[in-house]
């Protein structure tokens, strides 16, 4: 009871604080941009988990669901429109139990397998190496392949690399040709294991560091394909793991991964994706923003060993993790996606943009039907989530120059001693010199009058889109797929280098200056 009273008191104080502040100021330094926001910050993740692959991305050529060579037509078109830059596969925890040779050759000859990590589902391996890499080619995105270190062998991973990337007269290249693909694929990103501290083998960092050195040695570059080798990195607050790998592996790796989830905890209920109050909402904002402190600390450790920032940090799993939707299969991690999740996406991306001198990729978990997904499917139906729309609104920032900003706004104290600014923002300039600004009003109840100082920018007007809804708990369902959807935004005026924006409560806006 005391805990409940304390939480209520904190939330009441936050509400009073919010009602007293309705304005914010932002200064955009359009002449100080240096770092490029890599398009890979907008990466996606597809694991053999629940209906992410089967029923989400893949239905097979003989399905009565409209498809393009086995890939769902509606999902494929939605992802094409999103300009997906990189796609990570086959896991996740699944990666360290996946044996790639089970997923090649005639589909009728491929052995079935039990997905031990996620619900004990029986998979038929009809979606394998060819299906994944061909999908990436069709989408125009880079493949990121996670190799099996936990239960696999050095030989197995070495042969997979050869199978995918060798154009020579070699055994694995000839096997690929026999299976219908003459020319090798270009595969840039290779993960050497996944979560090796946990589901990928329960290893100590010292042991994994030596194992990485061994495995990566035999992952060779073939015929002009250069692998970007990624070591299995830490879970959120495990700074020792990063320190050990930077010390013992160093420049033998091109990148080091990191995982961070906005989750209430790893035991018991993670709470509902759709049933929550404003106190829960503000807590979620505080938890997702804590990724900035986590990034700072991991980057500081990496700087100690790599001052020139040659080794990239890759946040290759992030997003919200709630309880599975009632009535869905246990272990399939199917969750709905509300306006609250959209804010986690926008605030997180705003943070990522600030650290791209070291952070070179981020992969939200996951692309379809799992956790904080872009898309939900059910039989022949498909729905786009609020998070999808944030990624679509933010795609203007891909490969643009990050513009430093100064933001002054009210902050509130939320549960678990976290502080949340009620306005979040980011800005960039694309290769044509066009400036885009994204703004989020975290305040659940009140509009914000935002003054944006543009300096010498010659813009005379701004056009944009807004994402909002009547309630924070609103989501898009198969019955009502357009509850949370972008709309044109016009509440903005520019006069002599100053932009005035009236941002409604709980809304996200992306503006293009003209």
Residue pairs with C-beta under 8 A, 6 or more apart in sequence:
7 279
7 415
8 279
10 279
10 413
10 414
10 415
11 278
11 279
11 282
11 414
11 415
13 413
14 282
14 412
14 413
14 414
15 278
15 445
17 410
17 412
17 413
18 410
18 412
18 422
18 443
18 445
18 446
19 445
19 446
20 410
21 409
21 410
21 422
22 446
22 447
22 448
22 449
23 409
23 448
23 449
23 450
23 451
24 407
24 408
24 409
24 410
24 422
24 423
24 448
24 449
24 450
24 451
25 407
25 408
25 409
25 450
25 451
25 452
25 453
26 405
26 406
26 407
26 408
26 423
26 425
26 439
26 450
26 451
26 452
26 453
27 405
27 406
27 452
27 453
27 455
28 403
28 405
28 427
28 435
28 437
28 452
28 453
28 454
28 455
28 457
29 403
29 404
29 405
29 406
29 455
30 403
30 427
30 429
30 435
30 454
30 455
30 456
30 457
31 455
31 456
32 403
32 404
33 401
33 402
33 403
33 404
33 428
33 429
34 401
34 402
35 356
35 357
35 401
35 402
36 356
36 399
36 400
36 401
36 402
37 353
37 356
37 397
37 398
37 399
37 400
37 401
37 402
37 428
38 356
38 360
38 361
38 398
38 399
39 83
39 85
39 86
39 398
39 399
40 85
40 86
40 142
40 360
40 361
40 362
41 349
41 352
41 353
41 356
41 359
41 360
41 361
41 362
41 398
42 83
42 84
42 85
42 349
42 362
42 391
42 394
42 395
42 398
43 84
43 85
43 86
43 87
43 88
43 144
43 316
43 361
43 362
43 363
43 364
44 79
44 84
44 86
44 87
44 88
44 363
44 364
44 366
44 367
44 374
45 87
45 88
45 89
45 92
45 316
45 317
45 363
45 364
45 365
45 366
45 367
46 52
46 53
46 56
46 57
46 87
46 88
46 89
46 90
46 366
46 367
46 368
47 53
47 89
47 90
47 91
47 92
47 93
47 94
47 95
47 118
47 365
47 366
47 370
48 90
48 91
48 92
48 94
48 98
48 115
48 118
48 123
48 127
49 91
49 92
49 94
49 115
49 117
49 118
49 332
49 333
49 366
49 370
50 118
50 119
50 121
50 329
50 331
50 332
50 333
50 334
50 369
50 370
51 332
51 334
51 368
51 369
51 370
51 377
52 366
52 367
52 368
52 369
52 370
52 373
53 127
54 123
54 126
54 127
55 369
55 377
56 72
56 75
56 367
56 368
56 369
56 370
56 375
56 377
57 71
57 72
57 75
57 127
57 135
57 367
57 368
58 70
58 71
58 72
58 126
58 127
58 131
59 65
59 67
59 70
59 71
59 72
60 67
60 70
60 126
61 67
61 69
61 70
63 70
64 380
65 72
65 379
65 380
66 72
66 73
66 74
66 380
67 73
68 76
68 138
69 134
69 138
70 131
71 135
71 138
72 377
72 382
74 377
74 382
75 368
75 375
75 377
75 382
76 138
76 139
78 374
78 375
78 382
78 384
78 388
79 139
79 367
79 374
79 375
80 139
80 140
81 392
82 374
82 388
82 391
82 392
82 395
83 395
83 398
84 139
84 141
84 367
85 141
85 142
85 398
86 141
86 142
86 143
86 144
86 189
86 361
86 363
87 132
87 135
87 136
87 139
87 141
87 142
87 143
87 144
87 367
88 144
88 146
88 189
88 191
88 316
88 363
89 132
89 143
89 144
89 145
89 146
90 98
90 132
90 145
90 146
91 98
91 117
91 146
91 194
92 117
92 146
92 194
92 317
92 365
93 117
93 118
93 194
93 195
93 198
93 199
93 200
94 115
94 117
94 118
95 146
95 147
95 148
95 191
95 193
95 194
95 200
96 148
96 149
96 150
96 151
96 152
96 193
96 194
96 195
96 196
96 199
96 200
96 201
97 113
97 115
97 116
97 117
97 148
97 150
97 151
98 148
99 148
99 152
99 156
100 128
100 129
100 148
100 156
100 160
100 163
101 156
102 110
102 111
102 113
102 125
102 128
103 110
103 125
103 127
103 128
103 129
103 131
104 110
104 128
104 129
104 130
104 163
104 175
104 176
104 179
105 179
107 124
107 125
107 126
110 124
110 125
110 126
110 128
111 125
112 122
112 123
112 124
112 125
113 122
113 123
113 125
114 120
114 121
114 122
114 123
115 121
115 122
115 123
117 199
118 331
118 332
118 333
119 329
119 330
119 331
119 332
120 331
121 329
121 331
121 332
129 160
129 163
129 164
130 179
130 180
130 181
132 143
132 145
133 143
133 164
133 185
133 187
136 142
136 143
137 185
142 188
142 189
143 185
143 187
143 188
143 189
144 188
144 189
144 190
144 191
144 230
144 316
144 361
144 363
145 160
145 164
145 187
145 189
145 190
145 191
146 191
146 193
146 194
147 157
147 160
147 190
147 191
147 192
147 193
147 215
147 219
148 156
148 157
148 193
149 157
149 192
149 193
149 194
149 196
149 200
149 201
149 211
149 212
149 215
149 232
150 193
150 194
150 196
150 199
150 200
150 201
151 201
154 214
154 215
154 218
155 218
157 192
157 215
157 218
157 219
158 218
158 219
158 220
159 172
160 172
161 187
161 190
161 219
161 220
161 222
161 227
162 170
162 171
162 172
162 173
162 220
162 222
163 172
163 173
163 175
163 176
164 176
164 184
164 185
164 187
165 184
165 185
165 186
165 187
165 221
165 222
165 223
165 225
165 227
166 172
166 173
166 184
166 222
166 223
167 173
167 183
167 184
167 222
167 223
168 222
168 223
173 184
176 184
184 222
184 223
184 225
186 225
187 225
187 227
188 225
188 226
188 227
188 228
189 227
189 228
189 230
189 255
189 361
190 219
190 227
190 228
190 229
190 230
191 230
191 232
191 257
191 316
192 212
192 215
192 216
192 219
192 229
192 230
192 231
192 232
192 253
193 200
193 201
193 208
193 211
193 212
193 215
193 231
193 232
194 200
194 232
194 257
195 232
195 235
195 259
196 203
196 208
196 211
196 232
197 203
197 204
197 205
197 208
197 232
197 234
197 235
197 238
197 241
198 235
200 232
201 208
203 211
205 240
205 241
205 244
205 245
205 248
206 244
206 248
208 231
208 232
208 245
209 244
209 245
209 248
209 249
210 248
212 231
212 232
212 245
212 249
212 252
212 253
213 248
213 249
213 252
216 229
216 231
216 252
216 253
219 227
219 229
220 227
221 227
227 254
228 254
228 255
229 252
229 253
229 254
229 255
230 253
230 254
230 255
230 256
230 257
230 314
230 316
231 245
231 249
231 253
231 255
231 256
231 257
232 257
233 241
233 242
233 245
233 256
233 257
233 258
233 259
233 313
233 314
234 241
234 242
234 258
234 259
234 298
235 241
235 258
235 259
235 260
236 258
236 259
236 260
236 261
236 294
237 294
239 297
239 298
239 301
242 256
242 258
242 298
242 301
242 302
243 301
245 253
245 256
246 256
246 301
246 302
246 304
246 305
246 306
246 311
247 305
250 305
250 306
250 311
251 306
251 310
251 311
253 311
254 311
254 312
255 311
255 312
255 313
255 314
255 360
255 361
256 302
256 311
256 312
256 313
256 314
257 314
257 315
257 316
257 317
258 294
258 295
258 298
258 313
258 314
258 315
258 316
259 315
259 316
259 317
259 318
260 291
260 294
260 315
260 317
260 318
261 317
261 318
261 319
261 320
261 321
261 365
262 284
262 287
262 288
262 318
262 319
262 320
262 321
262 344
263 270
263 287
263 320
263 321
264 270
264 271
264 287
269 323
270 321
270 322
270 323
271 280
271 322
271 323
272 322
272 323
273 320
273 322
273 323
273 325
273 335
273 336
273 337
273 338
273 341
273 475
274 336
274 338
274 473
274 475
275 473
276 284
276 340
276 472
276 473
278 444
278 472
279 414
279 415
281 340
281 444
281 472
282 412
282 414
282 415
282 420
282 442
282 444
283 414
283 415
283 416
283 418
284 320
284 340
284 343
284 344
285 343
285 344
285 347
285 414
285 420
285 442
286 414
286 415
286 416
286 418
286 419
286 420
287 416
287 418
288 320
288 343
288 344
288 347
288 348
289 347
289 351
289 418
289 420
290 418
291 315
291 318
291 348
291 351
292 351
292 354
292 355
295 313
295 315
295 351
295 355
295 359
296 355
298 313
299 313
299 355
299 358
299 359
302 309
302 311
302 313
302 358
303 309
303 358
309 357
309 358
312 358
312 359
312 360
312 361
313 355
313 358
313 359
313 360
314 359
314 360
314 361
314 362
314 363
315 352
315 359
315 361
315 362
315 363
316 361
316 362
316 363
317 363
317 365
318 348
318 362
318 363
318 364
318 365
319 341
319 344
319 345
319 364
319 365
319 366
319 371
319 372
319 387
320 335
320 340
320 341
320 344
320 371
320 372
321 333
321 335
321 365
321 371
321 372
322 335
323 335
324 330
324 332
324 333
324 334
324 335
325 334
325 335
325 336
328 334
332 369
332 370
333 370
333 371
334 369
334 370
335 371
335 372
336 376
336 475
336 477
337 372
337 373
337 376
337 385
337 386
337 387
337 475
337 476
338 386
338 472
338 473
338 474
338 475
338 484
339 386
339 467
339 468
339 469
339 471
339 472
339 473
339 474
339 475
339 484
339 506
340 472
340 473
341 372
341 385
341 386
341 387
342 386
342 387
342 389
342 390
342 467
342 484
342 508
343 440
343 442
343 506
343 508
344 372
344 387
345 364
345 372
345 387
345 390
345 391
346 390
346 394
346 424
346 438
346 440
346 508
347 424
347 440
347 442
348 362
349 390
349 394
349 397
349 426
349 438
350 424
350 425
350 426
350 438
350 440
352 359
352 362
353 397
353 402
353 426
353 428
354 402
354 426
356 402
364 372
364 374
364 387
364 391
365 371
365 372
366 372
366 373
367 373
367 374
367 375
368 374
368 375
368 376
368 377
369 375
369 376
369 377
372 387
373 385
373 387
374 384
374 385
374 387
374 388
374 391
375 382
375 383
375 384
375 385
375 388
376 382
376 383
376 385
376 476
376 478
377 383
378 478
381 478
383 476
383 477
383 478
383 481
384 476
384 481
384 485
385 475
385 476
386 467
386 469
386 475
386 476
386 484
389 467
389 484
389 485
389 486
390 467
390 508
392 486
393 438
393 465
393 467
393 486
393 508
393 510
394 438
394 510
396 428
396 430
396 436
396 510
396 512
397 426
397 428
397 436
397 438
399 430
399 431
400 428
400 429
400 430
400 431
400 436
401 428
401 429
401 430
402 426
402 427
402 428
403 427
403 428
403 429
403 435
405 425
405 426
405 427
407 421
407 423
407 424
407 425
409 421
409 422
409 423
409 448
410 421
410 422
411 419
411 420
411 421
411 422
412 419
412 420
412 422
413 419
414 420
420 442
421 442
422 441
422 442
422 443
422 448
423 439
423 440
423 441
423 442
423 448
423 450
423 503
424 439
424 440
424 442
425 437
425 438
425 439
425 440
426 437
426 438
427 435
427 436
427 437
427 438
428 435
428 436
429 435
429 436
430 436
434 512
434 513
434 514
435 457
435 459
435 512
435 513
436 510
436 511
436 512
436 513
437 452
437 462
437 510
437 511
437 513
438 508
438 509
438 510
438 511
439 450
439 501
439 503
439 508
439 509
439 510
439 511
440 507
440 508
440 509
441 447
441 448
441 503
441 504
441 505
441 506
441 507
441 508
442 506
443 505
443 506
444 472
444 505
444 506
445 505
446 505
447 502
447 503
447 504
447 505
448 502
448 503
449 500
449 501
449 502
450 500
450 501
450 502
450 503
451 498
451 499
451 500
451 501
452 498
452 499
452 500
452 501
453 497
453 498
454 494
454 497
454 498
454 499
454 513
455 497
456 497
457 497
457 513
459 494
459 499
459 513
459 514
460 494
460 514
461 492
461 494
461 513
461 514
462 492
462 494
462 499
462 511
462 512
462 513
462 514
463 488
463 489
463 511
463 512
463 514
464 488
464 489
464 492
464 509
464 510
464 511
464 512
465 486
465 487
465 488
465 489
465 509
465 510
466 486
466 487
466 488
466 489
466 504
466 507
466 508
466 509
467 484
467 485
467 486
467 487
467 507
467 508
467 509
468 484
468 504
468 505
468 506
468 507
468 508
469 483
469 484
469 506
472 506
474 483
474 484
475 483
475 484
476 482
476 483
476 484
476 485
477 483
489 509
489 511
491 501
491 502
491 503
491 504
492 499
492 500
492 501
492 502
492 511
493 499
493 500
494 500
494 513
499 513
501 509
501 511
503 509
